[in-house]
Amino acid sequence: MSEQNPGFFRRLFRGIATAFRFIRNSVLNIVFLVLFITFISVIFSGEEQVEVPPTTALVLDLKGDLVEEKTWVDPVEAAIEESTGGSEENPEVLVRDVVKVIENATRDDRVKVMVLALAEMGGGSQDKLRTVGSAIEKFKASGKKVYATGTYYGQAQYFLASYADSINLNPNGTVLLEGYGSYPMYYKNALEKLKITTHVFKVGTYKSAVEPFIRDDMSPEAKEANKAWLDELWTTYKTQVAERRGFDVSNFDETFASLYKRISEVNGDMTEYALKHKLVDTVLSRENFRKEIIAIVGEDTEEQTFNQVSFQDYHHLVIPKHAMPNPLTDKVALVIARGTIVDGSVKPGMIGGDSTSALLRDARLDDTVKAVVLRIDSGGGSAFASELISEEIRLLKAAGKPVVASMGAVAASGGYWIAAPANEIWAAPTTITGSIGIFALFHTAEQAMGTLGLNVDGVGTTELAGFSSGLPLFKGLQPDAEKLLQMMIERGYDDFITHVSNSRTTDTRKISKEDVDKVGQGRVWTGTKALEFGLVDKLGTLDDAIASAANMAGLKQYDVQVAEQKLTPQEMFMRDLFATAKVQGWLPESSKQASPTRQLLKQLDRELSLLSQFNDPNGVYSFCFSCEIN
């Protein structure tokens, strides 16, 4: 028997290997067959033709947050998530797409009214909401009416709804306008319980980015600074909404006592409260609202509602899937810098020192590009990556191509660093900017090591040995090492204010380092205040910045070319494949309502994910944690 065992086992393992190869090849063949069939279906089926009734309403049913640039999502992962009953985690809508849709609807004689159905619209900063609102006002100026309807209006939804001729609220609906707040999460006590030591190196009285790691509450200095710009944003919100709605700013409830008094006067009826205080114009059920719009645009008897075209359908109709740039026209390149600034190359939704620099370099080397607009929506990040991007801006200027920085919701810390070298800086009145300061942050676990019964020991040729490989994590930082790091941060801050002073000083203005330091120190300002201090040149929209860049380049006729990262052929194929599959309904959709617990976990996950993005090679950052508004 023993002589036969080797042959037996060889045959056994050979059979197992054959079976494994068969299963593997079968699975791969099935996957390939499914993809091939899907691909053929995409080629030959074509997208469904959008039909617009001769008299119709454009339903602006936006789904997701309003953004300047969509965050890259792997199409395969997204498809798998949706096919298993999930939904897109954080859906987004491009502001420029919304504006284009409204502009086309303004010129389209078939579209008689617009209906704002904003139940699934997420957040949107005031500058983005005003950009969409401006397009709505032009729609109204053409003689067409705008109606808003909904069951619940949060702050962003109501700001946009206030542009409507009439706001309808469902009989069981609510309008809740809370104001603005900044409430970061603090970790000091938790880190102490884990015996983690926090080492902070910073410059700036108001540089509160590191406070969550060294305090359990917001410092008086941070509260003072944050309260100032939050109050300014809230005042702007109230003033603009009150003007459009025709009531006084005192109509906003800012205390629970005031809200309780007013709601108790209507026996706790939130809908009656909204109607009485002119927050809404009508209280109609969905069916009665449909009847009102049917009277204007006619009825779709098949769907038993008013004639309508959705935002998504109209978007497919008026915006080409793949726009081909005209090679014969001069261009103003629009480079979007949205998200945290990190070292290296990253996908859209973040700013990479290498990837964003590459977009600027492409614009410099493209003979058809005569000017560049850098649209910034960032609280900062890596100081090293910020300087790489700044260097490309200086090279663009040296090549004779003007660069205009346009600030969106936030352009603070590293976001301001990359704006500073531009020929001109535009901001919205509500832009959060400044926060000129830097910091370094290290956590060490030398106390936790003993608790866990662990130790690290050895010898090195110098005191510096092991520093870059993470030895301080286990052994802690020596006092001389701390002094060295603080000195480097102070030098980095001096480099920052020197960079701003040199960049902002021209033939017509002089901004000294001392002037920058006075408004620096990590303090955050609104765009209006930044204009007073000379940190920005003008207040206006992205369109204003584009027009200014074209004027600097002497352009009368030009196209705006959005600079986008080049996808690999495989990424382009998969993106188009699954995008078409989603449009044609091959992938199921579902929605999940986030519970308070889920929201808390998402906030914690978001903040920890942010820390994981900090990859500056020198460990030096210019970032504004408090710039995120709740």
Beta strands, then each sheet from edge to edge (+ up, - down):
strand 1: 56-60
strand 2: 65-67
strand 3: 92-94
strand 4: 111-117
strand 5: 145-153
strand 6: 166-175
strand 7: 197-202
strand 8: 282-283
strand 9: 299-300
strand 10: 305-306
strand 11: 308-310
strand 12: 331-338
strand 13: 341-342
strand 14: 351-352
strand 15: 369-378
strand 16: 380-382
strand 17: 403-412
strand 18: 424-427
strand 19: 432-434
strand 20: 439-444
strand 21: 524-526
strand 22: 538-539
strand 23: 559-563
strand 24: 621-623
sheet 1: 8+ 6+ 5+ 4+ 1+ 11+
sheet 2: 2+ 3+
sheet 3: 7+ 20-
sheet 4: 9+ 10-
sheet 5: 21+ 19- 17- 15- 12- 23-
sheet 6: 13+ 14+
sheet 7: 16+ 24-
sheet 8: 21+ 19- 17- 18- 22-
end
